[in-house]
Amino acid sequence: MGPTAPPNPEIHTQPAEPDVRDAEFGAPDAEFDTRDAEFDARDAEFDARDAEFDARDAEFDAADAEIYVQAVEI
């Protein structure tokens, strides 16, 4: 193998100060997390209402079946 170049010190060193872009990207990320949590809460509410609807629908189907049985017996 031929000669190799010395390592570039700019690539292999850490910046002295934290990158300000981290803070810039952190705020939208936190906002997204908040909105995502709000969506999850609304989704859970929807699922609860959907379960209530399914229960009422099952009651309606049971009552409908009972009416059908009574009609057949007549």
C-alpha positions in Angstrom: 0.0 0.0 0.0 1.1 3.5 -0.7 1.5 6.4 1.8 -1.6 7.5 3.6 -2.7 11.1 4.4 -2.7 12.2 8.0 -6.1 12.4 9.6 -8.0 15.6 9.1 -8.2 17.2 12.6 -11.4 19.1 11.6 -13.2 15.8 11.1 -11.9 14.0 14.2 -12.6 16.7 16.8 -15.8 17.6 18.6 -17.1 21.1 18.4 -16.3 23.2 21.5 -20.0 24.3 21.8 -23.2 22.3 21.3 -24.6 22.7 17.9 -27.4 25.4 18.0 -29.3 23.4 15.4 -30.1 20.8 18.1 -32.2 23.4 19.9 -33.8 24.5 16.7 -34.8 20.9 15.8 -35.7 20.1 19.4 -38.6 22.6 19.6 -40.5 21.2 16.5 -39.8 17.7 17.8 -41.4 18.5 21.2 -44.4 20.2 19.4 -44.8 17.0 17.3 -44.7 14.8 20.4 -47.4 17.0 22.0 -49.6 16.9 18.9 -49.0 13.2 18.6 -50.1 12.7 22.3 -53.3 14.8 21.6 -54.0 12.7 18.6 -53.6 9.5 20.6 -56.0 10.8 23.3 -58.6 11.7 20.6 -58.1 8.3 19.0 -58.7 6.6 22.4 -61.9 8.6 22.8 -63.0 7.6 19.4 -62.3 3.9 20.2 -64.3 4.2 23.4 -67.3 5.7 21.5 -66.9 3.1 18.8 -67.1 0.3 21.4 -70.2 1.9 22.9 -71.8 2.0 19.4 -70.9 -1.6 18.8 -72.5 -2.6 22.2 -75.7 -0.7 21.3 -75.6 -2.2 17.8 -75.4 -5.7 19.4 -78.4 -4.9 21.6 -80.3 -3.7 18.6 -79.4 -6.9 16.7 -80.5 -9.0 19.7 -83.9 -7.2 19.9 -84.3 -7.5 16.2 -83.7 -11.3 16.4 -86.2 -11.5 19.3 -88.8 -9.8 17.1 -88.1 -12.2 14.3 -88.5 -15.2 16.6 -91.8 -13.9 17.8 -93.0 -13.2 14.3 -92.1 -16.8 13.2 -93.9 -18.2 16.2 -97.1 -16.4 15.2 
